[in-house]
């Protein structure tokens, strides 16, 4: 009754689309969904943002998702191997890592070398979370860069005080000033976060590049699923991703 | 006919509750083999988490009892302005989502928090420590204890207290020798419930204390971390937590003094007769 009153002009019920996406995509995908809703006002888009590993598990257990966007190849492959993916996943963006410290800088972290200093409270995502995996790869790679001492990687890992279950947990602990430093994606330093943190760049030679694949899921019956994926890969979608700190795979619009 | 209807209603209620409460536990139990359990019980992540869970939940429960008994005594035996409000405030943590409790704890006792700033100046930092785990457990478990003990103390016949008072016993003496022994079953039941709540604590802990093996990663956090990568190991850990909790709760009940937990029920029945 209520639905009928809300959509008086509609002959058929509104299309729904359920997107499972890595937590780091929150801002960019919300914006892309707005564009899609603008084109099709009857469309209802629901997002489930979480760590890619958690989403992969939920999809394997039969969660009703239409689209899966992962922050790394590993979890997309896990989902694909379980037979849940329709067609081939496409890489739609890359991401880099950055070290963030609270503006007040309670741990006096000014350089990447400072991360190894005893007493520093470093927060990472868990090694199972893509960004946590990339952070560990990057820390190991830094040890081989000039100016970093032997044992650097072990010392930095020894400073970890918490392994968060997704990247936004890392951001929150740094934003609140509880952690002295955290390693997140460049795209996580959104305008809302930028005011509360200082960024320390990681040299390109050591910076792990995150690849983001997207795919329509086999059990999806939503016509909007492919439209969403196409929009993400279109110049418009690539532009939104670029504005949100991602590295686009095509020339953005 | 009436009795048939009553029996029917009771049977339906039991069936629904069995499905909702027991089936998930059974589903976890049947999914893992004893061999897999034995494999996981020797993993460092599990050993560390079990040790930490036991340590923190026991300390939290002791703190709950020591701090909770005086408050419960006050609420049960005294009348003062704003008492209703205090009672509601004491119960509030029960309805608060644990993650919200964790954020509140951070904003209060975190490095930049209201009280945390002062502690921080003194060189004390609580987040990411085992102490933070205990505080999170204390926060969520205390209301259960106070509710149980207040109810227990209120059930004590007022005339026992009056008689003791006319015999010139001091309030402390009355509390120790009259009120507490009668209300002991409630104290034990409340402590057992608080302990169980502390052991299962997850949301406030991961938010306030973080997740680090050996320091803040209790069993529920270990289960959650395992769930990120491997459903089977997560289920095995969950089953271990269930068996561990069951062993301790059952041990409390069957211990010589454990009869006191069930004693309240007998008292009530006796009075009705």
Contacts between the chains, C-beta under 8 A, distances in Angstrom:
chain1	res1	chain2	res2	distance
A	51	B	228	6.6
A	53	B	228	4.5
A	53	B	229	6.3
A	54	B	227	7.6
A	54	B	228	6.2
A	57	B	227	6.8
A	57	B	228	7.6
A	57	B	231	6.3
A	60	B	231	7.9
A	61	B	231	7.8
A	104	B	112	7.5
A	106	B	111	6.2
A	121	B	128	6.3
A	123	B	210	7.1
A	126	B	211	7.2
A	126	B	225	6.1
A	126	B	228	6.0
A	128	B	225	7.4
A	128	B	228	4.2
A	128	B	229	4.3
A	129	B	228	6.8
A	160	B	212	6.8
A	161	B	128	3.9
A	161	B	210	5.7
A	161	B	212	5.9
A	161	B	215	7.9
A	162	B	128	5.7
A	162	B	209	8.0
A	162	B	210	2.7
A	162	B	211	5.3
A	162	B	212	5.5
A	162	B	216	7.1
A	163	B	210	7.7
A	163	B	211	5.0
A	163	B	212	6.4
A	163	B	225	7.1
A	164	B	210	7.6
A	164	B	211	6.7
A	165	B	206	7.3
A	165	B	211	7.3
A	165	B	224	6.8
A	165	B	225	7.4
A	165	B	228	6.4
A	173	B	210	7.5
A	176	B	106	5.9
A	176	B	107	7.7
A	176	B	110	6.2
A	176	B	112	6.5
A	177	B	110	7.3
A	177	B	111	5.8
A	177	B	112	4.0
A	178	B	106	6.2
A	178	B	110	4.9
A	178	B	111	5.6
A	178	B	112	7.3
A	178	B	127	4.9
A	178	B	128	7.5
